Amino acid sequence: MLAVGLCVFTLVQVNYPLLAPLPQLALFALLGLVICFLNVPLHPSLKNHPVAKASDVVLALLAAACCGWVMMQNEPYFEAFWQNGSTLGNRAGFETPTDILVGVIGLVLVIEAARRSLGWALPILCGLFLIYAYIGPSMPDWLFPHRGYTLPRIVAQTFLQAQGTFGVALGVMFTYVFLFVIFGAFLSATGATKFIIDFAQSVFGRSPGGPAKVAVLSSGLMGSLSGSAVANTATTGTFTIPMMRSAGFKATTAAGIQAAASSGGALMPPVMGAGAYMMLEIIPGVTYLQIIRAALIPGVLYYLSLFLITHFQARSVSATASVDDAEPTQTKSLAELRPEGMVFVTALGTLITLLIVGYTPFRAVSMSLLAIVVVGAFHPRTRLEVGAIFKAFVKSARDVISLVAASASVGIIIGIVTLTGIGTRLPATILPLAEQSLFLALVLIMVSSIILGMGLPSAVCYLLLATLIGSVLENLGVVTLAAHFFIFYFGMMSMVTPPVALAGYAAASIAGTNIMQTSLAAFRFALVGFTLPYIFVYRPELLMLTATGDAASPSEMLVPVVIGVLGVLCFASGITGQLRTALPAPLRIAMFGAAALLLAPGPSVALAGLPVPILDAAGVVLFGVVFALNRPR
């Protein structure tokens, strides 16, 4: 019932607000934390231990009390219970001992919920920031010392007021992300997500390496809806990895392709997981349509590279079997899945149409949920009975547990960043170094994104980096959207970057392969995802933007897109050692060189009155030479 209550409360409150902003987030956190403590044990080995279960109930009650206190002390409906006759916000700096006690317990519970649902990475990071806030005067110069803050001040900033736990991160999860989680659960309940896999099979099932291409297409479609690389891998990988193996792919290769394809799902419009909604809150004046428009071409290039890699890889291992030749997975034809397809097309079409005509994302997805229920009712297989809706709500609530804990914990970090001023001092320190070399600044931010992304949801990683150093790139003249997409892409690529490649881990568990070998294979197949952010920083036309941030015209985008496609082709050819036929080592190295020339920025020369990039021209020539020499025998 708590799970159903969380979903219903969110749907109602987002569309028809009844509570003030901070109380609504406090109630959202209350339900999320209680569900977390009741469903995620202290340790897997203690799942059924009676003492551990009793402690879980105690922690759930404490979480309800702490979040309930914040809600009651800010909501006018409970004015009779306000201490000192004023809201918690109005008594900032004059919090009562009860307020501070509630805040201390609340912080511990938020961090413990994050540990249970996400592991140790984020709790350790929160602890380091809290210690930093307390011992600021003792820090060395290179760690940005400050005057230090008392425990009550830290607690007030990070839990009791709107700059911390109940701040922008939790607000994005509440207003946008959770609704799309419910959206995906409803589609799954109607069978529409199964339609995605069968649609991909109908398109690529009979081509060389068809099962691998099915994995790429279905992961792109599914990942755009879920926004989670791990969930995407677990959902589609169950079908596609066995198909790839039976078609001739090695188990490690099949798992690597699936992990790489799943990790790119959050980069693909129209949904893009939580990243797009974070950008809505952080970037002034940007609209949802501008974000998904900018994401389109890089997302297509990423999946184009995976299609080419799987095609060349299939030829190199003679994996020409179609899906029909693979192990049977009890799939249905598209004709048999017509009702599910109708639900899928209607839901996605409704969402995109409403976004285009100007509806807010939360209202658009709410209307799309209604469309799923209405259209699904026309066929028994897709009809959502009350029991099915309840199950979808329960699944949604359980899926969002980690996101609630993560966003609440990130709010603690953001509160410390705001309190200590490190959010402005760190960019001020990095900026003089970065002014010497934009490329060096990009490399440093890439490394930071990947390290922070190890073990964290990509949206959480993006929010941290955007808060700390997002302004550095903007001050260097990088287009704002390009700067934020650069950070987000590398947070996403951490899902396939060893040693902590969570999507690779999930794929390895399905394929029964070595975790590290699978992660390395996923990293290799996803390498183009590590080059795209550099490309669109230097060539914002790939984001459909000009160097000034205005909308680019088709003529301005044409050459960068063509060069990008050719560069991706060269890159995929070099990775697999295939083009028209197998590439000998010298030609394979030459293809890597052509890819580097095509994907790297460089000076231009005037030719017939038109600017011609020197490196691009050299890359085209080198590709032409390799293509001519690589003749089939």
Secondary structure, DSSP 4 states (H G I P E B T S, - for coil): -HHHHHHHHHHHHHHS--S-HHHHHHHHHHHHHHHHHHHS-SSGGGTT-HHHHHHHHHHHHHHHHHHHHHHHTT-GGGGGG-GGGS-TTTTTT---HHHHHHHHHHHHHHHHHHHHHH-SHHHHHHHHHHHHHHSGGGS-GGG-------HHHHHIIIIISTTTTTSHHHHHIIIIIHHHHHHHHHHHHHTHHHHHHHHHHHHHTTSTTHHHHHHHHHHHHHHHHH--HHHHHHHHHHHHHHHHHHTT--HHHHHHHHHHHHHTGGGSTTT-TTHHHHHHHHSTT--HHHHHHHHHHHHHHHHHHHHHHHHHHHHHTT----GGGS-------TTTTHHHHHHHHHHHHHHHHHHHTT--HHHHHHHHHHHHHHHHTTSTTT---HHHHHHHHHHHHHHHHHHHHHHHHHHHHHHHHHHH-HHHHHHHHHHHHHHH-HHHHHHHHHHHHHHHHTTS-HHHHHHHHHHHHHHHHHHTT--HHHHHHHHHHHHHHGGGSTTS-HHHHHHHHHHT--HHHHHHHHHHHTTHHHHHHHHHHH-GGGGTB-TTSSBPPHHHHHHHHHHHHHHHHHHHHHHHTBSSSBPPHHHHHHHHHHHHHHHS---EEEETTEEEEHHHHHHHHHHHHHHHH----
